Amino acid sequence: MHRRKMIKNTYNQLFNKNLETAKKLNINLNLRPQNLDFDTYYNLTSEYENLRG
């Protein structure tokens, strides 16, 4: 069986293990991607775009 992935692994790769964004957006990193609502996903992608410039 394959384990189902959580967002914390990808989050740590994208944000270099900086937990400030997760705290700011109040995101539980143990959630699976399908459990994120649209607003949270949008805010997370906006933060990533701002970070990368």
TORPA-4810 file (N, C-alpha, C, O; in nm, 3 decimals):
<nodes>
NODE_1_0.082_-0.118_0.000_0.000_0.000_0.000_0.087_0.125_0.000_0.196_0.127_0.057_M
NODE_2_0.037_0.229_-0.066_0.106_0.357_-0.068_0.050_0.447_0.042_-0.071_0.449_0.066_H
NODE_3_0.137_0.519_0.107_0.092_0.613_0.209_0.036_0.737_0.143_0.086_0.781_0.039_R
NODE_4_-0.066_0.793_0.202_-0.122_0.917_0.150_-0.039_1.034_0.200_-0.001_1.039_0.317_R
NODE_5_-0.011_1.126_0.111_0.080_1.235_0.143_0.011_1.351_0.211_-0.106_1.380_0.188_K
NODE_6_0.087_1.417_0.297_0.040_1.536_0.366_0.108_1.658_0.305_0.209_1.645_0.236_M
NODE_7_0.053_1.775_0.330_0.107_1.895_0.267_0.237_1.941_0.331_0.307_2.023_0.272_I
NODE_8_0.272_1.891_0.451_0.391_1.942_0.518_0.519_1.911_0.440_0.614_1.990_0.445_K
NODE_9_0.524_1.800_0.370_0.646_1.766_0.296_0.669_1.865_0.181_0.780_1.917_0.165_N
NODE_10_0.568_1.891_0.104_0.579_1.986_-0.007_0.596_2.127_0.045_0.674_2.205_-0.011_T
NODE_11_0.525_2.162_0.152_0.537_2.294_0.212_0.681_2.320_0.253_0.735_2.427_0.226_Y
NODE_12_0.744_2.224_0.319_0.882_2.241_0.364_0.978_2.260_0.247_1.075_2.334_0.259_N
NODE_13_0.952_2.195_0.135_1.036_2.212_0.017_1.017_2.351_-0.044_1.115_2.415_-0.082_Q
NODE_14_0.893_2.397_-0.053_0.865_2.525_-0.117_0.905_2.644_-0.032_0.956_2.743_-0.084_L
NODE_15_0.882_2.635_0.098_0.906_2.748_0.187_1.031_2.731_0.272_1.049_2.804_0.370_F
NODE_16_1.117_2.638_0.238_1.243_2.614_0.309_1.224_2.598_0.460_1.298_2.654_0.540_N
NODE_17_1.123_2.521_0.496_1.092_2.489_0.636_1.064_2.612_0.722_1.081_2.607_0.844_K
NODE_18_1.022_2.721_0.658_0.984_2.843_0.730_0.837_2.829_0.769_0.749_2.832_0.683_N
NODE_19_0.811_2.816_0.898_0.675_2.792_0.946_0.595_2.919_0.968_0.478_2.913_1.006_L
NODE_20_0.656_3.035_0.943_0.585_3.162_0.965_0.462_3.175_0.875_0.358_3.222_0.921_E
NODE_21_0.472_3.134_0.752_0.358_3.144_0.660_0.245_3.052_0.705_0.129_3.091_0.700_T
NODE_22_0.279_2.933_0.749_0.176_2.840_0.797_0.106_2.896_0.919_-0.016_2.882_0.932_A
NODE_23_0.180_2.959_1.008_0.119_3.020_1.127_0.033_3.139_1.087_-0.076_3.158_1.141_K
NODE_24_0.082_3.219_0.993_0.009_3.337_0.948_-0.126_3.300_0.887_-0.227_3.365_0.911_K
NODE_25_-0.125_3.193_0.807_-0.247_3.150_0.739_-0.327_3.048_0.820_-0.433_3.003_0.777_L
NODE_26_-0.275_3.012_0.937_-0.340_2.915_1.023_-0.367_2.783_0.950_-0.480_2.736_0.945_N
NODE_27_-0.261_2.725_0.894_-0.271_2.602_0.817_-0.216_2.486_0.900_-0.107_2.494_0.956_I
NODE_28_-0.293_2.380_0.907_-0.247_2.258_0.970_-0.169_2.179_0.866_-0.226_2.133_0.768_N
NODE_29_-0.038_2.165_0.885_0.046_2.099_0.786_0.028_1.948_0.781_0.085_1.882_0.694_L
NODE_30_-0.051_1.894_0.872_-0.078_1.750_0.869_-0.200_1.715_0.785_-0.237_1.599_0.774_N
NODE_31_-0.262_1.817_0.724_-0.375_1.791_0.635_-0.327_1.733_0.503_-0.210_1.747_0.465_L
NODE_32_-0.418_1.669_0.435_-0.389_1.622_0.300_-0.438_1.729_0.202_-0.529_1.805_0.236_R
NODE_33_-0.381_1.736_0.083_-0.418_1.843_-0.011_-0.568_1.853_-0.039_-0.620_1.963_-0.055_P
NODE_34_-0.636_1.742_-0.045_-0.780_1.746_-0.075_-0.861_1.803_0.040_-0.980_1.833_0.022_Q
NODE_35_-0.801_1.820_0.157_-0.871_1.875_0.271_-0.859_2.027_0.283_-0.922_2.087_0.370_N
NODE_36_-0.780_2.090_0.197_-0.769_2.235_0.199_-0.889_2.297_0.129_-0.933_2.247_0.025_L
NODE_37_-0.942_2.404_0.185_-1.050_2.472_0.116_-0.990_2.569_0.013_-0.870_2.594_0.013_D
NODE_38_-1.074_2.621_-0.074_-1.026_2.704_-0.183_-0.958_2.831_-0.136_-0.857_2.873_-0.192_F
NODE_39_-1.013_2.894_-0.032_-0.953_3.017_0.019_-0.814_2.993_0.076_-0.722_3.073_0.052_D
NODE_40_-0.797_2.886_0.150_-0.666_2.854_0.206_-0.566_2.826_0.095_-0.451_2.871_0.100_T
NODE_41_-0.608_2.751_-0.005_-0.520_2.719_-0.118_-0.480_2.847_-0.192_-0.364_2.865_-0.228_Y
NODE_42_-0.576_2.935_-0.214_-0.548_3.061_-0.283_-0.449_3.146_-0.203_-0.354_3.200_-0.259_Y
NODE_43_-0.472_3.158_-0.073_-0.382_3.237_0.012_-0.242_3.177_0.016_-0.143_3.251_0.017_N
NODE_44_-0.233_3.047_0.018_-0.103_2.980_0.020_-0.027_3.004_-0.111_0.093_3.030_-0.108_L
NODE_45_-0.096_2.996_-0.223_-0.030_3.021_-0.351_0.010_3.168_-0.365_0.113_3.199_-0.424_T
NODE_46_-0.072_3.258_-0.312_-0.036_3.401_-0.316_0.091_3.428_-0.234_0.179_3.502_-0.278_S
NODE_47_0.100_3.368_-0.118_0.221_3.383_-0.034_0.344_3.328_-0.106_0.452_3.386_-0.099_E
NODE_48_0.327_3.216_-0.174_0.439_3.157_-0.248_0.484_3.249_-0.361_0.604_3.269_-0.381_Y
NODE_49_0.388_3.305_-0.434_0.423_3.397_-0.543_0.492_3.523_-0.490_0.586_3.571_-0.551_E
NODE_50_0.446_3.575_-0.377_0.510_3.692_-0.317_0.651_3.660_-0.271_0.741_3.743_-0.281_N
NODE_51_0.671_3.540_-0.221_0.803_3.498_-0.175_0.901_3.487_-0.291_1.017_3.527_-0.279_L
NODE_52_0.855_3.433_-0.402_0.942_3.410_-0.518_0.956_3.531_-0.608_1.042_3.535_-0.696_R
NODE_53_0.871_3.630_-0.584_0.886_3.758_-0.650_0.834_3.772_-0.785_0.844_3.879_-0.845_G
</nodes>
